[in-house]
Amino acid sequence: MTAHLAQAAVAVPLLGAVLAFLLGRRNAGAYALAALGTLGGLVAAILLVAQQLTTPVAQHLVTVGSLPLGPALKAPLELRVTPPGALIAAVALFVATCVQMFARWYLFSDPRYRSFAATVSAFTAAMVLVVLSDDVLLTLVGWEVMAWCSYLLIGHESNQPGPRRAALKAFLVTRVADAPLVVGLAGLAMGARTTRISEIVTAWSTSNLDAHGTLRLVLLLGLVCGVLGKSAQLPFTDWLPDAMEGPTPASALIHAATMVAAGTVVLAQFLPLLAAEPTARLTLVIVAGATSVFAAVSAFAQVDIKRLLAWSTISQVGLMLLGLGALAPGEGADAALLHLVGHAFFKSLLFLLVGWLAVVVGSTLVTRMTGATRRLPKTFVPVTLALFTMAGLPPTVAFVSKDAMLENAVRSQSDGHVEGLVGFIMLALIIVGTAAYSARAWLILQHRTVLERRGERQVLTDSHTVRDVDIVEMLRSTPEVNEFGEEVDPIEEIEEDEVLPRPGVSVRLALWLLVLGGVFGGLLAFTRLFDIDTSHLNLAMMGASVLLIVATGLVVRIMSLGQLYGDAARRLPRHIPLAASRGFGVETLYRTLVTRPVLALARGVHRLDSGVDAAATRAPGALARAGKALDGVHGRRPATGLSWVIVGVVIASILGVTLW
């Protein structure tokens, strides 16, 4: 039964995508087919989670059978269900179902909604395949399908140049990073003579380090490079903020529980090999930690709330990868995977809520989003809880996962691993940065609107200029009269309540389920799904992290006092937000180091190719002209000596043949 459930978790969303694209003639039909696909996969994944709660044992499951590649390479094409893997698959499918429901409202009149709904289901099926895969071939299939689907989702509004450019940029950057990943996976599989991931890990863990140590390090670094690209880590960070050109539901799916988080899952599957290579671990810790800190600073300085969330995603994914790299050998990846689950809850919730608020206020710019939750009070509580969860305040899931990663780094450092020390320092900086941009976003969204501030300022002005309160009261109490001094009956003004757009009841229920998952998801650490040591809690370190978060929030609050829009980032020099909105020149660096040299090389090759083609075209004519020129010089009569040489050669040949 477990095999059928795992297969259904992948196949049902994929089937829903195919049916929605082929049979969904109208938006309603496409929505029904695509949403039923993700919902069916969710039911199968929930049953898998229930099984793992009772018997938490990894199980190998056959899919379509082995590929006949001969004795040199076995390709069983199997799935592998683990307790964290089953939960991650269920969370990814749940987030996808919420996105499908929200997108039906958000893109209600979109003429290309059918393709969007189908792509979301296919995208989710690919992510679930990567999570449950125990075969590098299946992993690569899911990895590549996610790349193509992300291209379609980001470029959904392909009639506009911005989405087209962002989609192409995301596709090309991840393609470049995927090249070493493919080489790494292929090398690991060929060395182990199998594509089964669990057997690859075993084979390379027991191989001769003197003979294969360097090769294993190079292949693992290739794997890390691919993960960094898909997770938008340095030097591949620039594509993810630009991906905000896509629809908000697409951003919620890509940033929360699918493509960006897939790298953490893949590295967790190869964690024993990573733990055996200190150089690879240290590289991962430095790059992921630096990316996370850099992204936190960028998020704090953004002038657009949606881009703030994009940079926060880069920071949070860097935190997950940092948690993997800072582990001591023999430790599990459960803390990082728990943070992945929590991130799926609160980040998808934030993107969907920001999309709802943007429909009301008309933009995601800070200047328009200020006070948005005051205009739409029903969003205040979920927005507050989501931002508090992202900041890592207790008892949220991010608080539990961050504390677990801190304790893992401390244990690694105490064992003498430099990765643990570097990881601990980076984690402390990330906690501060996360609290800063979370507090800034909350202060902006709940700040008094421009009209409210102007009204209060006018009241204060009137209170200072009008000195005789009795006259004011007399004027207020005196009835209004016309030009003849006759009392005029006041016309009662009927105030109509403003009708603001809002999604349906089912969508709002799904948003509240995401809220509950983020707030109470930390309880998952106490279940059989995760192997996290909760019996020896470091209360001093937990308290210190909470105090650090609160102190950071207070500093941000002080910075926001007296600032327009309640934006603490306005305290920064003006050039910093401008540079942050441009990615601090990362795109310019790309153009200088990559784009311009490649284009120059392409132009050179084009000129060379054109020159060769032109020369080949002109060559026959030139030869003909040269022949005609030589024709006038030669008399067309062979020399006498040459004639006797030819006769001699013929005679010698005849004699040689007859006498042999």
C-alpha positions in Angstrom: 0.0 0.0 0.0 2.9 2.4 0.8 4.2 2.0 -2.8 0.8 2.9 -4.2 0.5 5.9 -2.0 4.0 7.2 -2.9 3.3 6.7 -6.6 -0.1 8.5 -6.2 1.5 11.5 -4.5 3.5 12.0 -7.7 1.2 10.7 -10.4 -2.1 12.3 -9.4 -1.0 15.9 -9.5 0.8 15.2 -12.8 -2.4 13.6 -14.2 -4.4 16.6 -13.0 -2.0 18.9 -14.9 -2.4 16.9 -18.1 -6.2 16.8 -17.8 -6.4 20.5 -16.9 -4.4 21.5 -20.0 -6.1 19.1 -22.4 -9.7 19.0 -21.2 -10.1 22.3 -19.3 -11.9 24.3 -21.9 -12.9 27.0 -19.4 -11.2 28.4 -16.4 -13.6 26.7 -14.0 -13.0 23.3 -15.5 -9.2 23.7 -15.5 -9.3 24.8 -11.9 -11.4 21.8 -10.9 -9.1 19.3 -12.6 -5.8 20.9 -11.4 -7.0 21.4 -7.8 -8.4 17.9 -7.6 -5.0 16.7 -8.8 -3.0 18.4 -6.0 -5.8 17.6 -3.5 -5.6 13.9 -4.4 -1.8 13.9 -4.1 -2.2 15.6 -0.7 -4.5 12.9 0.6 -2.0 10.2 -0.5 0.8 12.1 1.2 -1.2 12.5 4.4 -1.7 8.8 4.5 2.0 8.3 4.1 2.7 10.7 7.0 0.2 8.7 9.1 2.0 5.5 8.3 5.4 7.0 9.2 4.0 8.2 12.5 3.2 4.6 13.5 6.2 2.9 11.9 8.9 5.5 11.1 11.1 3.4 8.8 12.6 4.2 5.4 11.1 2.1 2.7 12.3 1.5 -0.9 9.4 1.4 -3.4 9.5 0.4 -7.1 8.1 2.8 -9.7 8.1 1.5 -13.3 10.9 -1.0 -13.0 14.6 -0.9 -13.7 16.2 0.4 -16.8 18.1 -2.2 -18.9 21.4 -0.5 -18.9 23.5 -3.6 -18.5 25.7 -4.9 -15.7 27.9 -1.8 -15.7 25.2 0.5 -14.2 22.0 -0.5 -12.3 19.1 1.9 -12.6 16.3 0.6 -10.3 14.2 3.9 -10.5 12.9 3.5 -7.0 11.2 5.9 -4.5 12.2 6.0 -0.9 9.8 7.1 1.8 11.3 8.6 5.0 9.4 10.3 7.9 10.7 13.8 7.0 10.3 13.1 3.3 6.7 12.1 3.7 5.9 15.3 5.7 7.7 17.6 3.2 5.8 16.0 0.3 2.5 16.6 2.2 3.4 20.2 3.0 4.4 20.9 -0.7 1.1 19.5 -1.9 -0.9 21.4 0.8 0.8 24.7 -0.2 0.2 23.9 -3.9 -3.5 23.3 -3.1 -3.7 26.6 -1.3 -2.0 28.3 -4.2 -4.5 26.7 -6.7 -7.4 28.0 -4.6 -6.0 31.5 -4.2 -5.0 31.7 -7.9 -8.6 30.9 -8.9 -9.6 34.2 -7.2 -6.5 36.2 -8.0 -6.4 35.3 -11.7 -10.1 35.0 -12.1 -10.3 36.8 -15.5 -6.8 35.8 -16.8 -7.1 34.4 -20.3 -4.2 32.1 -19.7 -5.3 30.7 -16.3 -5.7 27.2 -17.7 -2.0 26.9 -18.5 -1.2 28.4 -15.1 -3.2 25.9 -13.2 -1.8 23.0 -15.1 1.8 24.2 -14.7 1.3 24.6 -10.9 0.2 20.9 -10.7 3.1 19.7 -12.8 5.5 21.8 -10.8 4.3 20.3 -7.6 4.5 16.7 -8.9 8.1 17.4 -9.9 8.9 18.6 -6.4 7.3 15.6 -4.7 9.3 13.3 -7.1 12.5 15.0 -6.0 11.6 14.6 -2.3 10.6 10.9 -2.6 13.3 9.9 -5.1 16.0 7.4 -4.3 17.4 7.4 -7.8 19.5 10.1 -9.4 17.7 9.7 -12.7 14.3 10.4 -11.1 15.9 13.3 -9.2 17.2 14.8 -12.4 13.8 14.4 -14.1 12.1 16.2 -11.2 14.8 18.8 -11.1 14.5 19.6 -14.8 10.7 19.7 -14.9 10.8 22.2 -12.1 13.2 24.4 -14.1 10.9 24.4 -17.1 7.8 24.9 -15.0 9.4 27.9 -13.2 10.2 29.4 -16.6 6.5 29.2 -17.5 5.2 30.5 -14.2 7.6 33.4 -13.9 6.9 34.4 -17.6 3.1 33.8 -17.3 2.4 37.4 -18.5 4.6 36.8 -21.5 3.1 39.8 -23.4 5.1 42.1 -21.1 8.9 42.4 -21.4 9.6 42.3 -17.6 8.2 38.8 -17.0 9.8 37.5 -20.2 13.2 38.8 -19.2 12.9 37.5 -15.6 11.8 34.0 -16.8 14.7 33.8 -19.3 17.1 35.0 -16.7 16.0 32.5 -14.1 16.1 29.7 -16.6 19.6 30.5 -17.9 21.2 31.1 -14.5 19.9 27.8 -13.1 20.9 26.0 -16.3 24.5 27.2 -15.8 24.5 26.1 -12.2 22.9 22.7 -13.1 25.8 21.7 -15.4 28.2 20.8 -12.6 25.3 19.2 -10.7 24.6 16.8 -13.5 28.3 16.0 -13.8 28.5 15.4 -10.1 25.5 13.1 -10.0 26.7 11.2 -13.0 30.2 10.8 -11.6 28.8 9.5 -8.3 26.5 7.1 -10.0 29.2 5.7 -12.4 31.6 5.3 -9.5 29.0 3.3 -7.5 27.8 1.5 -10.6 24.2 2.3 -9.6 21.8 5.2 -9.7 20.2 4.4 -6.3 21.1 7.2 -4.0 21.3 5.1 -0.8 23.7 2.7 -2.5 25.7 5.6 -3.9 26.1 7.0 -0.4 27.2 3.7 1.0 29.6 2.9 -1.9 31.4 6.3 -1.8 31.5 6.3 2.1 33.4 3.0 2.1 35.6 3.7 -0.9 39.4 4.1 -0.7 40.0 7.8 0.2 43.6 7.7 -1.0 42.4 6.7 -4.5 39.1 8.5 -4.7 39.1 11.2 -2.1 39.9 14.1 -4.5 37.4 12.8 -7.0 34.7 12.6 -4.4 35.4 16.1 -3.3 35.2 17.5 -6.8 31.9 15.6 -7.5 30.4 16.9 -4.2 31.4 20.4 -5.0 29.6 20.1 -8.4 26.5 18.9 -6.5 26.8 21.9 -4.1 27.2 24.3 -7.1 23.9 23.0 -8.6 22.1 23.4 -5.3 23.4 26.9 -4.8 22.1 27.9 -8.2 18.6 26.4 -7.7 18.5 28.0 -4.2 19.6 31.4 -5.5 22.7 31.6 -3.3 25.8 33.5 -4.2 26.9 34.0 -6.9 23.4 33.1 -8.4 21.2 35.3 -6.2 20.0 37.9 -8.7 17.5 35.7 -10.6 15.1 35.2 -7.7 14.2 38.8 -6.8 13.6 39.4 -10.5 11.3 36.4 -10.5 8.8 38.7 -8.6 7.7 39.7 -12.1 5.5 36.6 -12.1 2.1 36.4 -10.5 2.0 36.4 -6.7 0.6 32.8 -6.5 3.6 31.6 -8.6 5.9 33.4 -6.2 4.3 31.7 -3.2 4.8 28.3 -4.8 8.4 28.8 -6.0 9.6 30.5 -2.9 7.9 28.4 -0.2 7.8 24.6 -0.7 9.2 23.7 -4.2 12.0 24.8 -6.4 14.1 27.0 -4.1 13.9 24.5 -1.2 14.6 21.4 -3.4 18.4 21.9 -3.0 18.1 21.4 0.7 16.3 18.1 0.2 18.9 16.8 -2.3 21.9 17.7 -0.1 20.2 16.1 2.8 20.0 12.9 0.8 23.8 13.0 0.3 24.5 14.3 3.8 26.8 11.3 4.8 29.1 12.1 1.9 29.0 15.8 2.7 29.9 15.1 6.3 32.9 13.1 5.2 34.4 16.0 3.3 35.3 18.9 5.5 36.3 21.1 2.6 32.9 20.7 0.9 31.1 21.4 4.2 33.2 24.5 4.9 32.6 25.8 1.4 28.9 25.3 1.9 28.9 27.0 5.3 30.8 30.1 4.0 28.8 30.6 0.9 25.4 29.9 2.4 26.2 32.0 5.5 27.5 34.9 3.5 24.5 34.7 1.2 22.1 34.7 4.1 23.6 37.7 5.8 23.8 39.6 2.5 20.2 38.8 1.6 19.0 39.9 5.1 20.7 43.3 4.6 19.2 43.5 1.1 15.7 42.6 2.4 15.8 45.3 5.0 16.6 48.0 2.4 14.1 47.0 -0.2 11.5 49.6 -1.4 9.0 46.9 -2.4 7.4 44.4 0.0 7.3 41.6 -2.5 11.0 42.0 -3.2 11.6 42.1 0.6 10.0 38.7 0.8 12.1 37.5 -2.1 15.4 38.4 -0.5 14.1 36.9 2.8 13.6 33.7 0.9 17.2 33.7 -0.2 18.2 34.4 3.4 16.1 31.6 4.8 17.2 29.0 2.3 20.8 30.0 3.0 20.0 29.3 6.7 18.8 25.8 5.8 22.0 25.1 3.8 24.1 26.5 6.6 22.4 24.2 9.0 23.4 21.2 6.9 27.0 22.4 6.5 27.5 23.2 10.2 26.5 19.7 11.3 29.1 17.4 13.0 29.7 14.1 11.2 27.0 11.6 12.2 24.4 14.3 12.9 21.1 14.2 11.0 19.6 16.9 8.7 16.3 17.0 10.6 16.7 20.5 12.0 17.2 22.0 8.6 14.3 20.0 7.2 12.1 21.1 10.0 13.0 24.7 9.1 12.1 23.9 5.5 8.6 22.8 6.6 8.1 25.9 8.7 9.4 28.1 5.9 6.8 26.6 3.5 4.1 27.6 5.9 4.9 31.2 6.8 6.5 32.2 3.4 3.6 30.9 1.3 1.2 32.6 3.7 3.1 35.9 3.5 3.1 35.9 -0.3 -0.6 35.1 -0.5 -1.5 37.8 2.0 0.7 40.4 0.3 -1.0 39.5 -3.0 -4.4 40.0 -1.3 -3.3 43.4 0.1 -1.9 44.4 -3.2 -5.2 43.9 -4.9 -6.7 46.3 -2.4 -4.1 49.0 -2.4 -2.9 48.6 -6.0 0.8 47.9 -5.6 3.4 46.2 -3.4 5.6 49.3 -3.1 6.2 50.5 0.5 4.6 53.8 -0.4 1.3 52.0 -1.2 1.5 49.1 1.3 1.9 51.3 4.3 -1.1 50.8 6.6 -2.5 48.1 4.4 -3.6 45.9 7.3 -5.5 48.8 8.8 -7.4 49.2 5.6 -8.1 45.4 5.5 -8.3 44.6 9.3 -9.0 40.9 8.7 -5.4 40.4 7.5 -3.8 42.0 10.6 -3.7 38.8 12.8 -2.4 36.4 10.1 0.1 38.9 8.8 1.4 39.5 12.4 1.6 35.8 13.2 3.4 35.0 9.9 6.0 37.7 10.4 6.5 36.7 14.1 7.0 33.1 12.8 9.6 34.2 10.3 11.4 36.2 13.0 11.6 33.1 15.1 9.7 34.1 18.2 8.5 31.3 20.5 6.6 29.0 20.2 6.6 29.1 16.4 8.2 26.4 14.2 11.1 28.8 13.2 12.0 29.3 16.8 12.3 25.5 17.3 14.2 24.9 14.1 16.7 27.8 14.6 17.4 26.7 18.1 18.0 23.1 17.0 20.5 24.4 14.3 22.2 26.6 16.9 22.7 23.6 19.2 24.0 21.5 16.3 26.6 24.2 15.5 27.6 24.4 19.1 28.1 20.6 19.3 30.1 20.6 16.0 32.3 23.4 17.3 32.9 21.6 20.6 34.1 18.6 18.6 36.8 20.8 17.0 35.1 21.4 13.6 35.7 24.9 12.3 32.5 24.6 10.3 30.6 24.6 13.6 32.2 27.8 14.8 31.7 29.6 11.5 28.1 28.3 11.3 27.3 29.5 14.9 28.6 33.1 14.1 26.7 33.2 10.9 23.5 31.9 12.6 23.7 34.7 15.2 24.0 37.3 12.5 21.1 35.8 10.5 18.9 35.8 13.6 19.5 39.6 13.9 18.9 40.2 10.2 15.7 38.1 10.1 14.3 40.0 13.1 15.2 43.3 11.5 13.4 42.9 8.2 10.5 41.1 9.8 10.0 44.0 12.2 10.3 46.5 9.4 7.7 44.8 7.3 5.3 44.6 10.2 5.7 48.3 11.1 5.1 49.3 7.5 2.0 47.2 7.0 0.3 48.3 10.3 1.4 51.9 10.0 -1.3 54.6 10.0 -2.4 55.5 6.4 -1.7 58.9 4.8 -5.3 60.0 5.3 -5.3 59.0 9.0 -2.1 61.0 9.6 -3.4 64.0 7.7 -6.7 63.9 9.7 -4.9 63.8 13.0 -2.5 66.5 12.0 -5.4 68.8 11.0 -7.1 68.2 14.4 -3.9 69.2 16.1 -3.6 72.3 14.0 -7.2 73.3 14.7 -6.7 72.8 18.4 -3.8 75.2 18.4 -5.3 77.9 16.2 -8.9 78.1 17.6 -8.6 79.6 21.1 -12.2 80.4 21.9 -13.8 77.0 22.5 -17.2 78.7 23.4 -17.4 80.2 19.9 -16.7 76.9 18.3 -19.3 75.2 20.4 -21.8 78.0 19.6 -21.2 77.6 15.9 -21.6 73.9 16.1 -24.9 74.1 18.1 -26.4 76.9 15.9 -28.7 75.5 13.2 -27.8 76.2 9.6 -29.8 79.0 7.8 -30.3 80.1 4.3 -29.8 83.5 2.7 -33.1 84.7 4.1 -32.2 83.6 7.7 -34.6 80.6 7.6 -33.5 77.4 9.3 -32.5 74.7 6.8 -33.1 71.1 7.6 -29.8 69.3 7.3 -29.5 66.6 4.6 -28.6 63.3 6.1 -25.6 61.8 4.3 -25.8 58.1 3.8 -22.4 56.6 4.2 -21.8 53.5 2.1 -19.4 50.9 3.4 -16.4 50.4 1.2 -16.6 47.0 -0.5 -13.1 45.6 -0.6 -12.1 42.6 -2.7 -11.5 39.4 -0.8 -11.1 35.7 -1.6 -13.8 33.1 -0.8 -14.3 31.3 2.5 -12.3 28.3 1.5 -9.3 30.4 0.6 -9.4 32.2 3.9 -9.7 28.9 5.7 -6.7 27.6 3.9 -4.8 30.8 4.9 -5.6 30.2 8.5 -4.4 26.6 8.2 -1.1 28.0 7.0 -1.1 30.2 10.1 -1.6 27.3 12.4 1.1 25.3 10.6 3.6 28.1 11.2 2.7 28.8 14.8 2.3 25.3 16.1 4.6 23.4 13.6 7.3 23.3 16.2 5.4 20.5 17.9 6.5 18.3 15.0 10.0 18.2 16.5 8.5 16.1 19.3 7.0 13.5 17.0 8.5 10.4 15.3 8.8 12.3 12.0 12.0 14.1 13.1 15.0 12.9 15.1 15.7 16.1 17.1 17.0 15.9 20.6 14.4 17.7 22.7 15.4 16.2 26.0 18.4 18.4 26.6 17.3 21.9 25.7 19.8 24.7 26.2 17.5 27.2 27.9 20.3 29.8 28.2 20.9 29.9 24.5 17.1 29.9 23.7 16.6 32.8 26.0 19.6 34.6 24.5 18.2 34.2 21.0 14.8 35.5 22.1 16.4 38.5 23.7 18.4 39.2 20.6 15.2 39.1 18.5 13.3 41.4 20.8 16.2 43.8 21.1 16.5 44.0 17.3 12.8 44.6 17.0 13.0 47.5 19.5 15.9 49.1 17.6 13.9 48.9 14.3 10.9 50.4 16.1 13.1 53.3 17.3 14.4 53.8 13.8 10.9 54.0 12.4 9.7 56.7 14.7 9.0 59.9 12.9 9.7 58.4 9.5 7.3 58.6 6.6 5.4 55.4 6.1 6.8 54.0 9.4 9.8 52.7 7.4 12.9 52.2 9.4 15.0 51.9 6.3 14.5 55.6 5.6 17.1 56.2 8.2 19.6 54.7 5.9 21.5 56.8 3.3 19.4 57.3 0.2 21.9 55.4 -2.1 21.6 52.2 0.0 17.9 51.5 -0.8 18.5 52.4 -4.4 21.4 50.0 -4.6 19.5 47.3 -2.8 16.6 47.6 -5.3 19.2 46.9 -8.0 20.7 44.0 -6.1 23.8 45.9 -5.0 25.2 45.8 -8.5 25.1 42.0 -8.9 23.4 42.2 -12.2 26.0 44.8 -13.4 28.7 42.3 -12.3 27.0 39.6 -14.3 26.9 41.8 -17.4 30.6 42.8 -17.0 32.0 39.3 -16.2 29.6 37.0 -18.1 27.2 38.7 -20.5 29.6 41.0 -22.3 32.4 38.5 -22.7 29.9 35.8 -24.0 28.3 38.3 -26.4 31.7 39.4 -27.6 32.7 35.8 -28.1 29.4 35.1 -29.9 30.0 38.1 -32.2 33.5 36.9 -33.0 32.4 33.4 -33.8 29.6 34.9 -36.0 32.1 37.0 -37.9 34.5 34.0 -38.3 31.6 31.8 -39.4 30.4 34.5 -41.9 34.0 35.0 -43.2 34.4 31.2 -43.7 31.1 31.0 -45.5 31.9 34.0 -47.7 35.4 32.6 -48.5 33.9 29.2 -49.3 31.4 30.9 -51.6 34.1 33.0 -53.3 36.6 30.2 -53.6 35.3 28.5 -56.9 35.2 31.9 -58.7 38.7 32.7 -57.5 40.0 29.4 -58.7 38.3 29.8 -62.0 39.9 33.2 -62.5 43.3 31.9 -61.5 42.9 29.1 -64.0 42.1 31.5 -66.8 45.1 33.6 -65.9 47.5 30.6 -66.0 45.9 29.4 -69.2 47.4 32.3 -71.1 50.9 31.6 -69.7 51.0 27.9 -70.5 51.1 26.7 -74.1 49.0 23.6 -73.5 51.8 21.4 -74.9 53.7 19.1 -72.4 57.5 19.4 -72.3 59.5 16.7 -74.1 61.3 15.6 -70.9 58.1 15.1 -69.1 56.7 13.0 -71.9 59.8 10.7 -71.8 59.4 10.3 -68.0 55.8 9.3 -68.4 56.7 6.7 -71.1 59.5 5.3 -68.9 57.2 4.9 -65.9 54.6 3.0 -68.0 57.3 0.6 -69.5 58.8 -0.1 -66.0 55.3 -0.8 -64.6 54.6 -3.3 -67.4 57.9 -5.1 -67.0 57.4 -5.3 -63.3 54.0 -6.9 -63.6 55.1 -9.5 -66.3 58.3 -10.5 -64.6 56.8 -10.9 -61.1 
